[in-house]
Amino acid sequence: MFVGHFAAGLACKAVEPRANLGTYFAAAQFLDLLWPVLVLTGVEQVRIDPGNTAFTPLDFVSYPWSHSLVMALLWAVLFGALHFWRVRQINVALWLAIAVFSHWVLDWVSHRPDLPLMPGGTTRVGLGLWASVPATLAVEGMLLAGALVLYLRRTGAASRAGTWGLVALVVVLVGIELGNLGPVPPSAMAVAGAALGLWLFVAWGAWLDRRRTVAD
């Protein structure tokens, strides 16, 4: 998934607003923030395989350290624990950990059976939503719409930037989602390099958070 992960960040922000939206985006996308670094350094592998699924040509050959079930749980615990160590807010830490682990759950729904359960294990799982483009777009669209409803009920714009910054964010996210249906990427390294751009959304979320207020 792509949009679905940001939907998770928006929803968690609505439930527990004391953490910055940028922090929730970092949590919800943490596995994918880690993944390109591991691909570019040769620790994990992906290849271009047109037709691998209807939605994406990416074949995730090996990504046990970023996307296995066991490691996703570990990253979730570590992310939440680090935040708790810094600010001593147990409920915030819990929701950040949930945001991190939600990434694996959403990927389990969308990927074909290529998600490992643990490093070194041979069992791979995935429900295969990506086998259908219409179903993928429908599910991700509903996730985003639902998250936006929750987020807008809990937050309000403090300025025009808070309104239009959110509108622009949604437009860009949806544009990238639809762009994933475009031409096949030139190489696996190009995909990994582009994935580093996810950090821009973390910064965008942090910027937007300062321009919206939280309703009690």
C-alpha positions in Angstrom: 0.0 0.0 0.0 0.9 3.6 -0.3 -2.0 5.9 0.6 -3.2 3.5 3.2 -0.1 4.0 5.3 -0.7 7.7 5.4 -4.3 7.1 6.3 -3.1 5.1 9.3 -0.9 8.1 10.4 -3.9 10.5 10.1 -6.2 8.2 12.0 -3.7 7.7 14.8 -3.2 11.4 15.1 -7.0 11.8 15.4 -7.1 9.3 18.2 -4.1 10.5 20.1 -3.2 14.0 19.0 -0.3 14.7 21.4 2.3 13.4 18.9 3.2 15.5 15.8 1.6 14.3 12.5 5.1 14.1 11.1 6.0 11.6 13.8 2.9 9.6 13.0 3.8 9.6 9.3 7.3 8.4 10.2 5.8 5.6 12.3 3.3 4.5 9.8 5.9 4.5 7.0 8.8 3.4 9.1 9.2 0.0 7.4 9.3 1.7 4.0 11.7 4.4 5.3 14.1 1.6 6.3 13.6 -0.5 3.2 15.3 1.7 0.5 18.3 2.1 2.7 18.7 -1.7 3.0 18.1 -2.1 -0.7 20.6 0.5 -1.7 23.2 -1.0 0.6 22.5 -4.5 -0.7 21.1 -6.0 2.5 17.7 -6.5 0.9 16.6 -7.1 -2.7 13.9 -6.0 -5.1 13.6 -6.5 -8.9 11.5 -5.2 -11.7 9.1 -7.9 -12.9 6.3 -6.5 -15.1 3.1 -8.5 -14.4 4.2 -9.6 -11.0 0.9 -8.2 -9.7 -1.7 -6.1 -11.5 -0.9 -3.1 -9.4 2.9 -3.0 -9.2 5.8 -4.6 -11.2 8.0 -4.9 -8.1 9.1 -8.3 -7.0 10.2 -8.1 -3.4 12.9 -10.8 -3.5 14.2 -10.4 0.0 13.2 -7.9 2.7 13.2 -9.8 6.0 14.8 -7.0 8.1 12.4 -4.3 7.1 9.2 -6.2 6.4 9.0 -9.5 8.2 6.4 -10.0 10.9 8.8 -10.5 13.7 10.9 -7.4 12.7 7.8 -5.3 12.2 6.8 -6.1 15.8 10.3 -5.3 17.0 10.5 -2.0 15.1 7.1 -1.1 16.6 8.2 -1.8 20.1 11.5 0.1 19.6 9.8 3.1 18.0 7.2 3.4 20.8 9.9 2.8 23.5 12.1 5.5 22.1 9.3 8.0 22.1 8.3 7.0 25.7 12.0 7.4 26.8 11.9 11.0 25.4 8.6 12.3 26.6 7.2 9.7 29.1 3.7 9.5 27.4 2.7 5.9 27.5 -0.5 6.3 25.5 1.3 8.2 22.7 4.0 5.6 22.6 1.4 2.9 22.3 -0.3 4.6 19.3 3.0 5.2 17.6 3.8 1.5 18.0 0.4 0.7 16.5 1.1 3.0 13.6 4.4 1.2 12.9 2.9 -2.3 13.0 -0.1 -1.2 11.0 2.3 -1.0 8.0 2.9 -4.7 8.1 -0.8 -5.4 8.5 -1.7 -3.3 5.5 1.1 -4.8 3.4 -0.1 -8.2 4.4 -3.5 -7.3 2.9 -2.1 -5.9 -0.3 1.0 -7.9 -1.2 1.0 -11.3 -2.8 2.6 -14.0 -0.5 6.0 -12.4 -0.3 6.1 -11.1 3.2 8.4 -13.3 5.4 7.4 -14.1 9.0 10.9 -13.8 10.3 14.5 -13.3 9.0 15.8 -16.7 7.8 12.3 -18.2 7.6 10.9 -19.7 4.4 7.1 -19.0 5.0 5.8 -16.0 3.2 2.3 -14.5 3.4 0.1 -12.0 1.8 -3.6 -11.8 0.8 -2.9 -10.4 -2.7 -5.1 -7.3 -2.9 -2.7 -6.0 -5.6 -4.0 -8.7 -7.9 -6.9 -6.3 -8.7 -6.3 -2.6 -9.5 -10.0 -1.6 -8.9 -10.1 -3.3 -5.5 -6.7 -1.8 -4.5 -7.9 1.7 -5.4 -11.2 1.2 -3.7 -9.7 -0.1 -0.4 -7.0 2.6 -0.2 -9.6 5.2 -1.2 -11.9 4.2 1.6 -9.0 4.1 4.1 -8.0 7.6 3.2 -11.5 8.9 3.3 -12.2 7.4 6.7 -9.0 8.7 8.1 -9.6 12.2 6.8 -13.1 12.2 8.4 -11.5 11.3 11.8 -8.7 13.8 11.3 -10.9 16.7 10.3 -13.2 16.0 13.2 -10.3 16.3 15.6 -8.3 19.1 14.0 -9.0 22.5 12.5 -7.0 24.8 10.4 -5.3 27.6 12.3 -4.6 29.4 9.0 -5.2 29.1 5.3 -1.9 27.2 5.1 -3.5 24.6 7.4 -6.3 24.2 5.0 -4.5 24.2 1.7 -1.5 22.3 3.0 -3.9 19.4 3.8 -5.6 19.7 0.5 -2.3 19.7 -1.3 -1.1 16.7 0.7 -4.2 14.6 -0.3 -3.8 15.6 -3.9 -0.1 14.6 -4.0 -0.8 11.3 -2.3 -3.6 10.4 -4.6 -1.5 11.5 -7.6 1.4 9.3 -6.6 -1.0 6.4 -6.0 -2.4 6.7 -9.5 1.1 7.3 -10.9 2.1 3.9 -9.6 0.0 2.5 -12.4 2.2 4.3 -15.0 5.4 3.3 -16.8 7.5 0.5 -15.4 10.4 1.9 -13.4 13.8 1.8 -15.1 15.6 -0.1 -12.3 15.3 -1.4 -8.8 17.8 1.1 -7.6 15.8 3.9 -9.1 12.8 2.7 -7.1 14.7 2.5 -3.9 16.2 6.0 -4.5 12.7 7.4 -5.2 11.4 5.7 -2.0 13.8 7.9 0.1 11.5 10.8 -0.9 9.0 9.4 1.7 11.0 11.5 4.2 9.5 14.6 2.5 6.1 13.5 3.7 7.4 13.3 7.3 8.5 16.9 7.0 5.3 17.9 5.3 3.3 16.3 8.2 5.4 18.1 10.8 4.9 21.4 8.9 1.1 20.8 8.6 0.8 19.9 12.3 2.0 23.4 13.3 -0.7 25.0 11.2 -3.7 23.0 12.6 -5.2 23.0 16.0 -6.6 20.1 18.0 -10.2 20.1 19.2 -10.7 19.0 22.8 
